[in-house]
Amino acid sequence: MSLDDKVTPLRPKRPCPECGKPSARETYPFCSTRCKDIDLNRWLKGAYVISARDDEEEPDADEPN
């Protein structure tokens, strides 16, 4: 019986978002430092983008409130 069998997990186990292997406690939600670094690299390169909503109008500076 390992230490992980005795400890109640705080978070449910889920697959690694990069490779699909089970996540590890030390690098949650990733399975390894490698997958964690791959994801970080994508954020830093701008591969992940949160787009702005086009349907919101910006207030005009010329209009009085």
Secondary structure, 3 states (H helix, E strand, C coil): CCHHHHCCCCCCCCECCCCCCECCCCCCCCCCHHHHHHHHHHHHHCCCCCCCCCCCCCCCCCCCC
